[in-house]
Amino acid sequence: MFAGQYYCKIDEKGRFVVPSPIREEIEIHGNSLMFLKGQDMPVSAYTNPEWAKILENAKQSLDEDQRRLFMYHMVSEASASEMDKAGRILIPGRFRKLVPVDEDQEVVLVGMFHRLEVWNPSEWRRFVHVNEDTFEHSMSKIQSLL
């Protein structure tokens, strides 16, 4: 399971050093991530087992036309990246463009249970700020889970 927020520097090749808690999770599940364009956020990343679950779920729950759209718009756009011996993962080029990197060459990894989200730090702070009222409104329900 992925949880937490991690600010990571991006090197000139588009790689970041994976933080230890995230690294352990990736190593356990095949040492690579599958990158996809996100829905509300720029980029999502899944471990191999989670990606396999998504593919199986698509086969089981979508009709033929929906599966075809899923394949054309999601699977064909996905890109795998393996963690190297130094614990770095490359964000594939077309996905780096979706997460515009500021002068500080940094991204935020946000753990979302079964996936990671990769954000530009400024966009992440803006997203959190914009959604504060919704969070406050839902706080009693959220607290009941703890």
C-alpha positions as a Markdown table, in Angstrom:
| # | Residue | x | y | z |
|---|---|---|---|---|
| 1 | Met | 0.0 | 0.0 | 0.0 |
| 2 | Phe | 1.2 | 3.5 | -0.8 |
| 3 | Ala | 0.7 | 6.3 | 1.6 |
| 4 | Gly | 2.3 | 9.7 | 2.4 |
| 5 | Gln | 3.7 | 12.6 | 0.4 |
| 6 | Tyr | 7.3 | 12.6 | -0.8 |
| 7 | Tyr | 9.1 | 15.5 | -2.5 |
| 8 | Cys | 11.6 | 14.1 | -5.0 |
| 9 | Lys | 14.2 | 15.9 | -7.1 |
| 10 | Ile | 14.3 | 15.0 | -10.8 |
| 11 | Asp | 17.6 | 14.6 | -12.4 |
| 12 | Glu | 18.5 | 15.7 | -16.0 |
| 13 | Lys | 17.3 | 12.4 | -17.4 |
| 14 | Gly | 13.9 | 12.6 | -15.7 |
| 15 | Arg | 14.7 | 10.1 | -12.9 |
| 16 | Phe | 13.9 | 10.5 | -9.2 |
| 17 | Val | 15.3 | 8.6 | -6.2 |
| 18 | Val | 12.4 | 6.5 | -4.8 |
| 19 | Pro | 11.9 | 7.2 | -1.1 |
| 20 | Ser | 12.5 | 4.2 | 1.2 |
| 21 | Pro | 8.9 | 3.3 | 2.1 |
| 22 | Ile | 7.8 | 3.5 | -1.6 |
| 23 | Arg | 11.0 | 1.7 | -2.7 |
| 24 | Glu | 10.2 | -1.3 | -0.5 |
| 25 | Glu | 6.7 | -1.6 | -1.9 |
| 26 | Ile | 7.9 | -1.4 | -5.5 |
| 27 | Glu | 10.7 | -4.0 | -4.8 |
| 28 | Ile | 8.1 | -6.4 | -3.3 |
| 29 | His | 5.9 | -6.1 | -6.4 |
| 30 | Gly | 8.2 | -6.5 | -9.3 |
| 31 | Asn | 10.6 | -3.6 | -9.2 |
| 32 | Ser | 8.8 | -1.4 | -11.7 |
| 33 | Leu | 5.9 | 0.9 | -12.1 |
| 34 | Met | 3.3 | 1.3 | -14.9 |
| 35 | Phe | 2.7 | 5.0 | -15.6 |
| 36 | Leu | -0.6 | 6.3 | -17.0 |
| 37 | Lys | -2.2 | 9.6 | -17.6 |
| 38 | Gly | -4.4 | 10.3 | -14.5 |
| 39 | Gln | -8.0 | 11.4 | -14.4 |
| 40 | Asp | -7.9 | 14.4 | -12.0 |
| 41 | Met | -4.2 | 14.5 | -11.7 |
| 42 | Pro | -1.4 | 14.5 | -14.2 |
| 43 | Val | 0.1 | 11.0 | -13.8 |
| 44 | Ser | -0.7 | 7.8 | -11.9 |
| 45 | Ala | 1.7 | 4.9 | -11.3 |
| 46 | Tyr | 0.8 | 1.3 | -10.5 |
| 47 | Thr | 2.9 | -1.7 | -9.4 |
| 48 | Asn | 2.7 | -4.7 | -11.8 |
| 49 | Pro | 0.2 | -6.7 | -9.6 |
| 50 | Glu | -2.1 | -3.6 | -9.4 |
| 51 | Trp | -1.9 | -3.1 | -13.1 |
| 52 | Ala | -2.7 | -6.7 | -13.7 |
| 53 | Lys | -5.8 | -6.4 | -11.5 |
| 54 | Ile | -6.9 | -3.3 | -13.5 |
| 55 | Leu | -6.6 | -5.2 | -16.7 |
| 56 | Glu | -8.4 | -8.2 | -15.4 |
| 57 | Asn | -11.2 | -6.0 | -14.0 |
| 58 | Ala | -11.5 | -4.3 | -17.4 |
| 59 | Lys | -11.9 | -7.7 | -19.1 |
| 60 | Gln | -14.5 | -8.8 | -16.6 |
| 61 | Ser | -16.6 | -5.7 | -16.2 |
| 62 | Leu | -16.5 | -3.8 | -19.5 |
| 63 | Asp | -18.4 | -4.8 | -22.6 |
| 64 | Glu | -16.6 | -5.2 | -26.0 |
| 65 | Asp | -16.9 | -1.6 | -27.0 |
| 66 | Gln | -15.8 | -0.3 | -23.6 |
| 67 | Arg | -12.8 | -2.7 | -23.5 |
| 68 | Arg | -11.7 | -1.5 | -26.9 |
| 69 | Leu | -11.9 | 2.1 | -25.7 |
| 70 | Phe | -10.0 | 1.2 | -22.6 |
| 71 | Met | -7.3 | -0.5 | -24.7 |
| 72 | Tyr | -7.1 | 2.5 | -27.1 |
| 73 | His | -7.1 | 5.2 | -24.5 |
| 74 | Met | -5.5 | 3.7 | -21.5 |
| 75 | Val | -3.4 | 0.6 | -22.2 |
| 76 | Ser | -1.9 | 2.0 | -25.4 |
| 77 | Glu | -0.8 | 5.1 | -23.6 |
| 78 | Ala | 0.7 | 3.2 | -20.5 |
| 79 | Ser | 4.5 | 3.0 | -20.1 |
| 80 | Ala | 6.5 | 0.8 | -17.7 |
| 81 | Ser | 9.6 | 2.0 | -16.0 |
| 82 | Glu | 12.0 | -0.2 | -14.0 |
| 83 | Met | 13.7 | 0.9 | -10.8 |
| 84 | Asp | 17.5 | 0.8 | -11.3 |
| 85 | Lys | 20.1 | -0.4 | -8.7 |
| 86 | Ala | 20.5 | 3.1 | -7.3 |
| 87 | Gly | 16.7 | 3.1 | -6.5 |
| 88 | Arg | 15.8 | 5.6 | -9.2 |
| 89 | Ile | 12.8 | 5.4 | -11.6 |
| 90 | Leu | 12.5 | 7.2 | -14.8 |
| 91 | Ile | 9.3 | 9.1 | -15.5 |
| 92 | Pro | 8.7 | 8.4 | -19.2 |
| 93 | Gly | 9.2 | 11.5 | -21.4 |
| 94 | Arg | 5.6 | 12.0 | -22.4 |
| 95 | Phe | 4.5 | 11.8 | -18.8 |
| 96 | Arg | 7.1 | 14.3 | -17.6 |
| 97 | Lys | 5.4 | 16.8 | -19.9 |
| 98 | Leu | 2.1 | 16.2 | -18.0 |
| 99 | Val | 3.8 | 17.1 | -14.8 |
| 100 | Pro | 5.5 | 20.4 | -15.6 |
| 101 | Val | 8.6 | 20.7 | -13.5 |
| 102 | Asp | 9.5 | 24.1 | -12.0 |
| 103 | Glu | 13.0 | 25.5 | -11.7 |
| 104 | Asp | 13.6 | 23.4 | -8.6 |
| 105 | Gln | 13.2 | 20.2 | -10.6 |
| 106 | Glu | 11.0 | 18.6 | -8.1 |
| 107 | Val | 7.8 | 16.4 | -8.1 |
| 108 | Val | 5.5 | 15.2 | -5.3 |
| 109 | Leu | 4.7 | 11.5 | -5.0 |
| 110 | Val | 1.4 | 11.1 | -3.3 |
| 111 | Gly | 0.5 | 7.6 | -2.0 |
| 112 | Met | -3.1 | 6.7 | -2.8 |
| 113 | Phe | -3.4 | 3.1 | -1.4 |
| 114 | His | -3.0 | 1.1 | -4.6 |
| 115 | Arg | -1.3 | 3.7 | -6.7 |
| 116 | Leu | 1.0 | 6.7 | -6.7 |
| 117 | Glu | 0.2 | 10.1 | -8.1 |
| 118 | Val | 2.9 | 12.3 | -9.5 |
| 119 | Trp | 2.3 | 16.0 | -9.1 |
| 120 | Asn | 4.0 | 19.3 | -9.8 |
| 121 | Pro | 4.5 | 20.7 | -6.2 |
| 122 | Ser | 2.7 | 23.9 | -7.0 |
| 123 | Glu | -0.3 | 22.1 | -8.6 |
| 124 | Trp | -0.4 | 19.7 | -5.6 |
| 125 | Arg | -0.6 | 22.6 | -3.1 |
| 126 | Arg | -3.2 | 24.3 | -5.2 |
| 127 | Phe | -5.3 | 21.1 | -5.4 |
| 128 | Val | -5.1 | 20.6 | -1.6 |
| 129 | His | -6.1 | 24.2 | -1.0 |
| 130 | Val | -9.0 | 24.2 | -3.4 |
| 131 | Asn | -10.4 | 21.0 | -1.7 |
| 132 | Glu | -10.0 | 22.1 | 1.9 |
| 133 | Asp | -13.7 | 23.0 | 2.2 |
| 134 | Thr | -14.8 | 19.6 | 0.9 |
| 135 | Phe | -12.4 | 17.9 | 3.3 |
| 136 | Glu | -13.7 | 20.0 | 6.3 |
| 137 | His | -17.3 | 19.2 | 5.3 |
| 138 | Ser | -16.6 | 15.5 | 5.2 |
| 139 | Met | -14.3 | 15.4 | 8.3 |
| 140 | Ser | -16.8 | 13.7 | 10.7 |
| 141 | Lys | -17.3 | 10.8 | 8.2 |
| 142 | Ile | -13.6 | 10.6 | 7.7 |
| 143 | Gln | -12.8 | 10.7 | 11.4 |
| 144 | Ser | -15.3 | 7.8 | 12.0 |
| 145 | Leu | -13.0 | 5.6 | 10.0 |
| 146 | Leu | -10.1 | 6.1 | 12.4 |
